[in-house]
Amino acid sequence: MLPMWRSLRTLRSIPRIKDIALILGKHGFHQVSSALQAPVTARLRRFFHREASHVIQQPERLRMVLEELGPTFIKFGQLLGTRPDIIPPEYITELQKLQDEVQPAPFTEIRSTLEAEFGADADRLFRQIHPVPLASASIAQVHRATTVNGEEVVLKVQKRGLHRLVRQDFHVLRLLAEFLVGWPGVRLFDPEGIVRVFERSLQRELNFDYERQNLLRIKADLASDSNVCVPRVFPELSTLRVLTLEYLEGEKLSHLRLHPLELEVGAKLASNIALCLLKQIFEHGVYHADPHPGNFIVMAGGRVGLIDFGNVGRLTPEMADDLFQLLHALIRRNYRDVARWILKHGKPLQETDVSMLSIDVMDAIDPYYGLKLEDIQIGGLFDSLFGMIFRHGITIPSQYVLVGRTFVALEGVVRLCSPSLEVLSVIQPYMVELVKRRWSPEKILRDLRVEASDIFAAIRSYPENLAEALSNAAEGRLRVEAKVPDLSRIERRLDQASSRIQLALLICGLLVSSSILLFKQTGQGSFQDVIGVLGFAAGLLLIGKLVFKS
């Protein structure tokens, strides 16, 4: 069990820790609940909910826990749902059901937030604000409004009390990650590192200035694409907690579930969306990483509007080039090239049999051999690939995994626009164009210049570096350093073990000395008997503490 009482922050988080422990125990996660030193009520709940926890499968129970725990944990579950390299497919499927839609906050609260952010009455800033929200999520609420100049806008307003709740939740998540490190099957995936990545991601999402910069970057990148519209930002009406954007006239793509488009219109819209995302990934290196139907607006003339830029992926030119190689190998269904790519960019967390990996890659891709391009589901292809990588205990850089999940989401959008259209049939012509650009004389010459420059720079530095190394060796100043990963964690474990050994020795001393006092013939009801009984009681209490902490 973790030493929970070691900081003032932990003490301030006790009410939240208690709530989380109760919910974990309620849904059958008693081992994790006990790691939080849950109160007695949480331990009692396990008996009342034991039967239910066996009836409902664990992935579903995990989803229910995250939904009940609130915004931070819902977002964390959504992040895990994009990482098939970390958790098994059945958990991915369940976590993708997490809903971020919540009951809207009172309009008075939204209005007071606006006035607090701008330091002025809302009526002086906006001619009208519609009190009924367009959408309400766990982090923010969206309202339609009209500026004093008569322009139609949407207001994205952050809800109250989020920062304090998020700070408490991250403190608990770090404690849970530290606890999960001790599980052999989990520590391979670095739970503490995952929590750190998630913390950075959510802190960015809570900073609307970050979303505004993302939007401006993507808007500039897509300025020449007449088929795509990115809303204009009103910087004078935007802060860290309020984002004011141009209102895009049209319907959300999610409405197509009830009102399907005509075949040609749907196919054109799907192509526009797919090509827009491909350009962002392979040409610009900054892309919309959450392309679900609710983030697209179907506008007049077949144009598509992009909204919600809180979740954005970034790729260096080298990463985009590597990703192109993988996608090209998948389209050609060349499992050998896919296996080489995995071994080059993946990091095995355990011993990996290369021959078995190649066979598994073949098994994952073989079902797609012989199919027409338009019959291949890219979502299933990526899921098969990541599932195979997960079984081999190989970690792939999260940037590539996020792009893979983006393609899976894109497939759902394309199918919603045109059920008979597959993503790969749209991607292939663009990939052919990318191949031509990749092997164009201009591109080859530019790459050769860069490589030659790097080589000449290295050659010029070799004599100086060699002379410095020889000089250090001659003067006895040459050092070879070896770094042990996670040394602090090892030290922490050793400290815990030494504390338990000391406690065990103290218990032994108490029990032995108490036994001597009790069984020594000194007369009935003597003072030594009282001391012996007290010593025995203290020893039993310490035994209970030692067992309880194990």
C-alpha positions as CSV (number, residue, x, y, z in Angstrom):
1,M,0.0,0.0,0.0
2,L,1.2,3.5,-0.8
3,P,2.3,5.9,1.9
4,M,-0.6,8.2,1.3
5,W,-0.2,10.5,4.3
6,R,3.1,12.0,3.2
7,S,2.1,15.5,1.9
8,L,-0.2,18.3,2.6
9,R,-1.6,18.0,-1.0
10,T,-2.6,14.4,-0.2
11,L,-4.4,15.6,2.9
12,R,-6.3,18.2,0.9
13,S,-7.3,15.6,-1.6
14,I,-8.7,13.2,1.0
15,P,-12.4,13.9,0.2
16,R,-11.8,13.3,-3.5
17,I,-9.7,10.2,-2.8
18,K,-12.5,8.8,-0.6
19,D,-15.0,9.4,-3.5
20,I,-12.8,7.7,-6.0
21,A,-12.1,4.8,-3.7
22,L,-15.9,4.3,-3.1
23,I,-16.6,4.3,-6.8
24,L,-13.8,1.8,-7.5
25,G,-15.0,-0.5,-4.7
26,K,-18.6,-0.2,-5.9
27,H,-17.7,-1.5,-9.4
28,G,-15.5,-4.3,-8.2
29,F,-12.0,-2.8,-8.4
30,H,-11.3,-3.5,-4.7
31,Q,-7.5,-4.0,-5.1
32,V,-7.1,-0.6,-6.7
33,S,-9.5,0.9,-4.2
34,S,-7.5,-0.5,-1.2
35,A,-4.3,1.1,-2.7
36,L,-6.0,4.5,-2.0
37,Q,-6.4,3.5,1.7
38,A,-10.2,3.6,1.3
39,P,-12.3,4.0,4.4
40,V,-14.2,1.2,6.0
41,T,-17.3,2.1,4.1
42,A,-15.5,1.4,0.8
43,R,-14.4,-2.0,2.0
44,L,-17.9,-2.9,3.1
45,R,-19.3,-2.0,-0.3
46,R,-17.4,-4.8,-1.9
47,F,-19.6,-7.4,-0.2
48,F,-22.8,-5.7,-1.4
49,H,-21.6,-5.4,-5.0
50,R,-19.6,-8.6,-5.3
51,E,-22.2,-10.4,-7.4
52,A,-22.8,-7.5,-9.9
53,S,-19.0,-7.2,-10.5
54,H,-18.9,-10.8,-11.6
55,V,-21.9,-10.4,-13.9
56,I,-20.6,-7.3,-15.8
57,Q,-17.4,-7.8,-17.7
58,Q,-14.3,-5.9,-16.5
59,P,-14.0,-3.6,-19.6
60,E,-17.6,-2.4,-19.2
61,R,-17.1,-1.9,-15.4
62,L,-14.0,0.2,-16.2
63,R,-16.0,2.4,-18.5
64,M,-18.7,2.8,-15.9
65,V,-16.1,3.8,-13.3
66,L,-14.6,6.4,-15.6
67,E,-18.0,7.9,-16.4
68,E,-18.9,8.2,-12.8
69,L,-15.6,9.7,-11.8
70,G,-16.1,12.7,-14.0
71,P,-14.3,14.9,-16.5
72,T,-10.7,14.1,-15.8
73,F,-11.2,10.4,-15.9
74,I,-13.5,10.5,-18.9
75,K,-10.8,12.3,-20.8
76,F,-8.2,9.7,-19.5
77,G,-10.4,6.9,-20.7
78,Q,-10.8,8.5,-24.1
79,L,-7.0,8.8,-24.3
80,L,-6.6,5.1,-23.4
81,G,-9.2,4.3,-26.1
82,T,-6.8,5.6,-28.7
83,R,-3.9,3.5,-27.5
84,P,-4.3,-0.1,-28.8
85,D,-0.5,-0.5,-28.2
86,I,-1.2,-0.2,-24.4
87,I,-4.5,-2.0,-23.7
88,P,-6.3,-5.0,-25.2
89,P,-8.9,-4.7,-28.0
90,E,-11.9,-5.4,-25.8
91,Y,-11.0,-2.4,-23.6
92,I,-10.5,-0.2,-26.6
93,T,-14.0,-1.1,-27.9
94,E,-15.6,-0.3,-24.5
95,L,-13.7,2.9,-23.9
96,Q,-14.7,4.2,-27.3
97,K,-18.3,4.3,-25.9
98,L,-17.3,6.9,-23.3
99,Q,-19.6,9.9,-23.7
100,D,-18.4,13.4,-23.0
101,E,-21.9,14.9,-23.2
102,V,-23.1,16.1,-19.7
103,Q,-25.9,18.1,-18.3
104,P,-25.5,21.8,-19.2
105,A,-24.4,24.2,-16.5
106,P,-26.9,27.0,-15.6
107,F,-26.7,29.9,-18.0
108,T,-26.2,32.3,-15.0
109,E,-22.9,30.5,-14.3
110,I,-21.8,30.8,-18.0
111,R,-22.7,34.5,-18.0
112,S,-20.8,35.2,-14.8
113,T,-17.7,33.4,-16.2
114,L,-17.9,35.6,-19.3
115,E,-18.1,38.8,-17.1
116,A,-15.3,37.6,-14.9
117,E,-13.0,36.9,-17.9
118,F,-13.7,40.2,-19.7
119,G,-14.3,42.4,-16.7
120,A,-17.4,43.9,-18.2
121,D,-21.1,43.2,-18.4
122,A,-22.0,40.6,-21.0
123,D,-24.6,42.9,-22.6
124,R,-21.7,45.3,-23.5
125,L,-19.8,42.5,-25.3
126,F,-22.6,40.7,-27.1
127,R,-25.9,41.9,-28.5
128,Q,-27.5,38.5,-27.7
129,I,-26.4,35.2,-26.1
130,H,-28.7,32.2,-26.6
131,P,-29.3,30.7,-23.1
132,V,-29.8,27.2,-24.6
133,P,-26.4,25.6,-25.4
134,L,-25.5,24.1,-28.7
135,A,-23.4,21.5,-26.9
136,S,-22.3,20.8,-23.3
137,A,-19.3,18.7,-22.6
138,S,-17.4,17.9,-19.4
139,I,-14.9,20.8,-19.9
140,A,-16.8,23.5,-21.7
141,Q,-20.2,24.6,-22.9
142,V,-21.0,26.1,-26.4
143,H,-23.5,28.9,-26.9
144,R,-24.5,30.7,-30.0
145,A,-24.3,34.5,-29.8
146,T,-24.3,37.8,-31.7
147,T,-21.6,40.4,-31.3
148,V,-22.4,44.1,-30.9
149,N,-21.3,44.5,-34.5
150,G,-24.0,42.0,-35.6
151,E,-21.7,39.0,-36.4
152,E,-22.9,35.5,-35.6
153,V,-20.5,33.7,-33.4
154,V,-20.2,30.7,-31.0
155,L,-18.9,31.0,-27.5
156,K,-16.9,28.1,-26.0
157,V,-16.9,28.8,-22.2
158,Q,-15.0,26.7,-19.7
159,K,-17.0,25.4,-16.7
160,R,-16.3,26.5,-13.1
161,G,-14.1,24.6,-10.6
162,L,-12.3,22.5,-13.2
163,H,-8.7,23.4,-12.4
164,R,-9.1,22.5,-8.7
165,L,-10.8,19.2,-9.5
166,V,-8.2,18.3,-12.2
167,R,-5.3,19.0,-9.8
168,Q,-6.8,16.6,-7.2
169,D,-7.6,14.0,-9.8
170,F,-4.1,14.1,-11.2
171,H,-2.6,13.7,-7.7
172,V,-4.8,10.5,-7.4
173,L,-3.8,9.3,-10.9
174,R,-0.1,9.6,-10.0
175,L,-0.6,7.6,-6.9
176,L,-2.5,4.9,-8.8
177,A,0.2,4.8,-11.5
178,E,2.8,4.4,-8.8
179,F,0.8,1.5,-7.4
180,L,0.2,-0.1,-10.8
181,V,4.0,-0.1,-11.5
182,G,4.2,-3.0,-9.1
183,W,2.0,-5.2,-11.3
184,P,4.3,-7.2,-13.6
185,G,1.8,-7.1,-16.6
186,V,1.3,-3.4,-16.3
187,R,4.7,-1.9,-15.5
188,L,5.9,-2.8,-19.1
189,F,3.7,0.0,-20.4
190,D,5.0,2.8,-18.1
191,P,1.8,3.9,-16.3
192,E,3.6,6.8,-14.7
193,G,4.7,8.0,-18.2
194,I,1.2,7.7,-19.5
195,V,-0.2,9.8,-16.7
196,R,2.5,12.5,-17.5
197,V,1.5,12.5,-21.2
198,F,-2.2,12.8,-20.3
199,E,-1.5,15.6,-17.9
200,R,0.2,17.6,-20.5
201,S,-2.6,16.9,-23.0
202,L,-5.4,17.9,-20.6
203,Q,-3.6,21.0,-19.4
204,R,-3.4,22.1,-23.0
205,E,-7.1,21.4,-23.5
206,L,-7.9,23.5,-20.5
207,N,-5.9,26.4,-22.1
208,F,-8.1,27.8,-24.9
209,D,-5.2,29.9,-26.1
210,Y,-3.6,26.6,-27.2
211,E,-6.7,25.6,-29.1
212,R,-6.8,29.1,-30.7
213,Q,-3.2,28.7,-31.9
214,N,-4.0,25.3,-33.3
215,L,-7.0,26.6,-35.2
216,L,-5.0,29.5,-36.7
217,R,-2.2,27.2,-37.8
218,I,-4.6,24.7,-39.5
219,K,-6.6,27.6,-41.0
220,A,-3.5,29.0,-42.6
221,D,-2.4,25.6,-43.9
222,L,-5.8,25.0,-45.5
223,A,-6.3,28.5,-46.9
224,S,-5.9,27.3,-50.5
225,D,-8.5,24.5,-50.1
226,S,-11.8,25.9,-51.2
227,N,-13.7,22.7,-50.1
228,V,-12.8,23.2,-46.4
229,C,-13.8,26.0,-44.1
230,V,-12.1,26.7,-40.7
231,P,-13.9,29.3,-38.6
232,R,-12.4,32.7,-38.0
233,V,-11.3,33.6,-34.4
234,F,-12.3,36.7,-32.6
235,P,-9.1,37.4,-30.5
236,E,-10.6,40.4,-28.7
237,L,-13.4,38.2,-27.4
238,S,-11.2,35.2,-26.4
239,T,-9.3,34.4,-23.3
240,L,-7.7,31.4,-21.6
241,R,-11.2,30.2,-20.6
242,V,-13.4,31.7,-23.4
243,L,-13.0,31.1,-27.1
244,T,-15.2,33.1,-29.6
245,L,-15.4,31.7,-33.2
246,E,-17.2,32.4,-36.4
247,Y,-20.6,30.6,-36.6
248,L,-20.6,28.1,-39.5
249,E,-24.0,27.7,-41.1
250,G,-24.9,24.1,-41.6
251,E,-25.6,20.8,-39.9
252,K,-23.3,18.6,-38.0
253,L,-22.2,15.5,-39.9
254,S,-23.6,13.4,-37.1
255,H,-27.1,14.4,-38.3
256,L,-26.6,12.3,-41.4
257,R,-27.4,9.2,-39.3
258,L,-31.0,10.4,-39.6
259,H,-30.9,12.1,-43.0
260,P,-28.5,10.4,-45.4
261,L,-27.1,12.3,-48.3
262,E,-27.5,11.4,-52.0
263,L,-24.9,9.0,-53.3
264,E,-22.8,11.5,-55.3
265,V,-23.0,14.3,-52.8
266,G,-22.0,11.9,-50.0
267,A,-19.1,10.5,-52.0
268,K,-17.8,14.0,-52.8
269,L,-18.1,15.1,-49.1
270,A,-16.3,12.0,-47.9
271,S,-13.4,12.6,-50.4
272,N,-13.1,16.2,-49.3
273,I,-12.8,15.2,-45.7
274,A,-10.3,12.4,-46.3
275,L,-8.1,14.5,-48.6
276,C,-8.2,17.4,-46.1
277,L,-7.0,15.2,-43.3
278,L,-4.3,13.6,-45.5
279,K,-2.9,17.0,-46.5
280,Q,-2.7,18.0,-42.8
281,I,-0.8,14.8,-41.9
282,F,1.6,14.4,-44.8
283,E,2.1,18.0,-46.0
284,H,1.6,20.3,-43.0
285,G,2.5,18.1,-40.0
286,V,-0.3,19.5,-37.9
287,Y,-3.7,17.7,-38.1
288,H,-7.1,17.5,-36.5
289,A,-6.7,14.4,-34.3
290,D,-10.4,14.0,-33.3
291,P,-12.3,13.6,-36.6
292,H,-15.5,12.3,-35.3
293,P,-18.8,13.2,-37.0
294,G,-19.7,15.9,-34.4
295,N,-16.6,17.9,-35.4
296,F,-17.6,18.4,-39.0
297,I,-20.2,20.8,-40.4
298,V,-21.9,20.1,-43.7
299,M,-22.1,23.5,-45.4
300,A,-23.7,24.7,-48.6
301,G,-22.1,23.8,-51.9
302,G,-20.6,20.6,-50.6
303,R,-18.1,22.4,-48.3
304,V,-17.1,21.0,-45.0
305,G,-16.4,23.0,-41.8
306,L,-13.9,21.9,-39.2
307,I,-14.5,22.7,-35.5
308,D,-13.0,21.8,-32.1
309,F,-9.2,22.0,-32.3
310,G,-8.4,21.0,-28.7
311,N,-7.0,17.7,-29.8
312,V,-4.3,18.2,-32.4
313,G,-1.5,15.9,-33.5
314,R,1.9,16.9,-34.7
315,L,4.5,15.2,-36.9
316,T,8.0,16.2,-37.9
317,P,8.8,15.8,-41.6
318,E,10.8,12.7,-40.8
319,M,7.8,11.2,-38.9
320,A,5.5,12.0,-41.8
321,D,7.9,10.3,-44.2
322,D,8.1,7.2,-41.9
323,L,4.3,7.1,-41.6
324,F,4.0,7.3,-45.4
325,Q,6.3,4.2,-45.7
326,L,4.0,2.2,-43.3
327,L,0.8,3.3,-45.0
328,H,2.3,2.5,-48.4
329,A,3.3,-1.0,-47.3
330,L,-0.1,-1.6,-45.8
331,I,-1.9,-0.5,-49.0
332,R,0.4,-2.8,-51.0
333,R,-0.1,-5.5,-48.3
334,N,3.6,-6.1,-48.1
335,Y,4.0,-7.7,-44.6
336,R,7.8,-7.9,-44.9
337,D,8.0,-4.1,-45.2
338,V,5.5,-3.7,-42.3
339,A,7.6,-6.1,-40.1
340,R,10.8,-4.1,-40.9
341,W,9.0,-0.9,-40.1
342,I,7.8,-2.2,-36.7
343,L,11.3,-3.5,-35.8
344,K,12.9,-0.2,-36.8
345,H,10.5,2.2,-35.0
346,G,9.1,-0.1,-32.2
347,K,10.7,-0.6,-28.8
348,P,10.3,-4.2,-27.5
349,L,9.6,-4.2,-23.8
350,Q,10.4,-7.8,-23.6
351,E,12.4,-10.3,-25.7
352,T,10.9,-10.5,-29.2
353,D,11.2,-13.4,-31.7
354,V,11.7,-11.7,-35.0
355,S,10.5,-14.8,-37.0
356,M,7.3,-15.0,-34.9
357,L,6.8,-11.3,-35.4
358,S,7.0,-11.7,-39.2
359,I,4.6,-14.6,-39.1
360,D,2.1,-12.6,-37.0
361,V,2.3,-9.6,-39.3
362,M,1.6,-11.9,-42.2
363,D,-1.4,-13.4,-40.3
364,A,-2.7,-9.9,-39.5
365,I,-2.5,-8.6,-43.1
366,D,-3.2,-11.9,-45.0
367,P,-7.0,-11.6,-44.7
368,Y,-6.8,-8.4,-46.8
369,Y,-4.9,-10.1,-49.7
370,G,-7.1,-10.7,-52.7
371,L,-9.7,-8.1,-51.7
372,K,-10.4,-5.2,-54.0
373,L,-9.1,-1.9,-52.6
374,E,-12.6,-0.6,-52.1
375,D,-13.4,-3.6,-49.9
376,I,-10.5,-3.1,-47.5
377,Q,-11.5,-1.5,-44.2
378,I,-8.5,0.5,-43.0
379,G,-9.9,0.6,-39.4
380,G,-9.8,-3.2,-39.2
381,L,-6.3,-3.2,-40.8
382,F,-4.9,-0.9,-38.2
383,D,-6.7,-2.7,-35.3
384,S,-5.2,-6.0,-36.5
385,L,-1.8,-4.5,-36.8
386,F,-1.8,-2.8,-33.3
387,G,-3.3,-5.9,-31.7
388,M,-0.4,-8.0,-33.1
389,I,2.1,-5.4,-31.8
390,F,0.5,-5.4,-28.4
391,R,0.7,-9.2,-28.1
392,H,4.5,-9.0,-28.8
393,G,5.0,-6.4,-26.0
394,I,6.3,-3.8,-28.5
395,T,5.7,-0.1,-27.9
396,I,5.3,2.2,-30.9
397,P,5.8,6.0,-30.6
398,S,2.5,7.6,-29.6
399,Q,2.5,9.9,-32.6
400,Y,2.2,7.0,-35.0
401,V,-0.5,5.3,-32.8
402,L,-2.5,8.6,-32.7
403,V,-2.4,8.8,-36.5
404,G,-3.6,5.2,-36.7
405,R,-6.6,5.9,-34.5
406,T,-7.3,9.0,-36.6
407,F,-7.5,6.9,-39.7
408,V,-9.9,4.5,-37.8
409,A,-12.1,7.5,-36.9
410,L,-11.9,8.8,-40.5
411,E,-13.2,5.5,-41.8
412,G,-16.4,6.0,-39.7
413,V,-16.8,9.5,-41.0
414,V,-16.4,8.3,-44.6
415,R,-18.9,5.5,-44.2
416,L,-21.4,7.9,-42.6
417,C,-21.1,10.2,-45.7
418,S,-21.1,7.3,-48.2
419,P,-21.8,3.8,-46.8
420,S,-20.4,2.1,-50.0
421,L,-17.1,4.0,-50.0
422,E,-14.0,2.8,-48.3
423,V,-11.2,5.1,-47.1
424,L,-8.4,3.3,-49.0
425,S,-10.1,3.9,-52.3
426,V,-10.0,7.6,-51.6
427,I,-6.4,7.5,-50.2
428,Q,-4.8,5.6,-53.1
429,P,-4.8,8.4,-55.7
430,Y,-3.3,10.8,-53.1
431,M,-0.7,8.2,-52.1
432,V,0.3,7.8,-55.8
433,E,0.8,11.6,-56.0
434,L,2.9,11.5,-52.8
435,V,5.1,8.8,-54.3
436,K,5.7,11.0,-57.4
437,R,6.6,13.9,-55.2
438,R,8.8,11.7,-53.0
439,W,10.9,10.5,-55.9
440,S,10.9,13.7,-57.9
441,P,14.4,15.0,-59.0
442,E,13.9,18.2,-56.9
443,K,13.1,16.2,-53.7
444,I,16.0,13.8,-54.3
445,L,18.4,16.6,-54.9
446,R,17.2,18.5,-51.8
447,D,17.6,15.4,-49.6
448,L,21.1,14.8,-51.0
449,R,22.1,18.3,-50.1
450,V,20.9,17.9,-46.5
451,E,22.7,14.5,-46.2
452,A,25.9,15.9,-47.7
453,S,25.8,18.9,-45.3
454,D,25.4,16.6,-42.3
455,I,28.2,14.4,-43.5
456,F,30.6,17.3,-44.1
457,A,29.7,18.8,-40.7
458,A,30.4,15.4,-39.0
459,I,33.8,15.1,-40.8
460,R,34.9,18.5,-39.8
461,S,34.1,17.8,-36.1
462,Y,35.8,14.4,-36.0
463,P,39.4,15.6,-35.5
464,E,38.4,18.1,-32.8
465,N,36.3,15.5,-31.0
466,L,39.0,12.8,-31.2
467,A,41.7,15.2,-30.0
468,E,39.5,16.2,-27.0
469,A,38.8,12.5,-26.1
470,L,42.6,11.6,-26.3
471,S,43.5,14.7,-24.2
472,N,40.9,13.7,-21.5
473,A,42.2,10.1,-21.5
474,A,45.8,11.2,-21.1
475,E,44.9,13.5,-18.2
476,G,42.7,10.8,-16.6
477,R,39.5,12.9,-17.1
478,L,37.8,10.4,-19.5
479,R,34.6,9.1,-17.9
480,V,32.2,6.4,-18.9
481,E,28.8,6.8,-17.4
482,A,26.1,4.1,-17.1
483,K,22.5,5.1,-16.4
484,V,20.2,2.8,-14.6
485,P,16.6,3.4,-15.6
486,D,14.0,4.0,-12.9
487,L,16.7,4.2,-10.2
488,S,14.4,6.3,-8.0
489,R,11.7,3.6,-8.1
490,I,14.3,1.0,-7.0
491,E,15.4,3.2,-4.2
492,R,11.8,3.7,-3.1
493,R,11.2,-0.1,-3.1
494,L,14.4,-0.7,-1.1
495,D,13.3,2.0,1.5
496,Q,10.0,0.3,1.8
497,A,11.6,-3.1,2.3
498,S,14.0,-1.8,4.9
499,S,11.2,-0.2,6.8
500,R,9.2,-3.4,6.9
501,I,12.3,-5.4,8.1
502,Q,12.8,-2.9,10.9
503,L,9.1,-3.1,11.8
504,A,9.3,-7.0,11.8
505,L,12.4,-6.9,14.1
506,L,10.5,-4.6,16.4
507,I,7.5,-7.0,16.5
508,C,9.7,-10.0,17.2
509,G,11.4,-8.1,20.1
510,L,8.1,-7.1,21.6
511,L,6.6,-10.6,21.3
512,V,9.7,-12.3,22.8
513,S,10.1,-9.9,25.7
514,S,6.3,-9.9,26.4
515,S,6.4,-13.8,26.4
516,I,9.3,-13.7,28.9
517,L,7.4,-11.3,31.2
518,L,4.1,-13.3,31.0
519,F,5.5,-16.7,31.6
520,K,8.0,-15.8,34.2
521,Q,6.8,-17.0,37.7
522,T,6.5,-13.7,39.6
523,G,3.2,-14.1,41.3
524,Q,-0.4,-13.5,40.2
525,G,-1.4,-10.1,38.9
526,S,2.0,-8.6,39.0
527,F,3.1,-5.4,37.2
528,Q,5.2,-7.5,34.8
529,D,2.0,-9.3,33.6
530,V,0.4,-5.9,32.7
531,I,3.5,-4.9,30.8
532,G,3.5,-8.3,29.0
533,V,-0.1,-7.9,28.0
534,L,0.5,-4.4,26.7
535,G,3.5,-5.6,24.8
536,F,1.6,-8.4,23.2
537,A,-1.2,-6.0,22.2
538,A,1.3,-3.6,20.7
539,G,2.9,-6.5,18.8
540,L,-0.4,-7.6,17.4
541,L,-1.3,-4.1,16.3
542,L,2.0,-3.8,14.5
543,I,1.5,-7.2,12.8
544,G,-1.9,-5.9,11.6
545,K,-0.3,-2.8,10.2
546,L,2.5,-4.8,8.5
547,V,0.0,-7.2,6.9
548,F,-2.3,-4.4,5.9
549,K,0.5,-2.5,4.2
550,S,1.7,-5.5,2.2
